[in-house]
Amino acid sequence: MRRSLLVLGMAGLLIVGCQGKGGEDDDNEMTVTMADVPEAVRASFEKSHPGATVQKIEKETHKDGTAEYEINFTQDGKKQSVEFDDKGAVAPEDKD
């Protein structure tokens, strides 16, 4: 009986810990392809980083419906990343 209660308690703590902490971290992030990126973002990226090789693109959708695209790429042998808003402008560091 004592062992069962201990196991149930541990399982409960594990479940609570896996639920996350809520708040601003609830934004939706997903990996996308260049075909999924708005034309304005593609054009801005290609203009500012000609000849770059895209490694990964992550789309983050905020609660207000806006999105940011983080593009990880290699250019001139260097790994880099840049973030754009959904209009193609370079995104600010943090979005509140």
N, C-alpha and C positions, 0 to 999 in steps of 0.2 A: 504494500500500500504506500509506504513512504517513498519507495523508488518510483512508483507511478506518478506521484505528485511532483517529484523532482523532474521527471521527464516532461510532464505537462507544463511545468513552470518554465523550463528551458525552451520548450517549443514556442510558448507564448512570447518570450523575450525575442526569439529569433524572428517571429512573424512581425512583431512591432518594429524591430530594427530594420526589416526589409521594406517597410512601407514608406520610407523617406521622411523628410522633415517638412515638406510642403513649402509654401511661400514662392519666392521668385524662381526656385529651382524646378517648378512645375512646367516650364516652357517645354515645348515639344521639339526634340532634335531627331533628325534622321539623315542618313546618307543618301545622296541623290547623284544623278549623272548630269553632265553638262546639258543634255537634252531637256532636263527638268528645270533648268535655270532660266529665269526670264531673259529675253533678248537684251534688255538694257544692261543686265549684269554681265552677260557673255561679252557684249561689245566693250564694256569698260575694262573687263579683265584682259581681253585680247589686245586692246589699245595700250594698256599700261604694262603688259607683260608679254610682248610678242615672242613667239617661239618657245614659250614655257610648256613644260609637260605636266599636266594635271595628274596628281596622285589620288586625291580624295576631295569630295565636296560634301560639306555638312550644311543642311538647312535647319535653321532654328526658327520656329514659329512662336511668336510671343502671344500673350493673352489678349493683347489689343488687336491681333490679326496681322500685324506686320511681320516681316520675315527678314532674316539676315542669312547670308551665304558665306561660309568660311571655305575658301579654296586653298588647299594645300598643294604645292607644286614645286617642281625643280626647274631652276633656270641658271644657266652658266655654272652647272655643277653644285649649286647651293639649294638646300631645301628651304622653302619659305612658305608663308601663308599670308593671306589678306582676306579681310571681311568686307562685304558689300551689303548695303541695304537692298530692298527689293526694287529700288528705282535705279540702281547702278552706281550710287555714290559710295565712297569708302565709308564704312560704318564707324561710328565712334567706339572707343574702347569698351565702355559699359553702357548697357541700356537699362534704365530704371523703370 
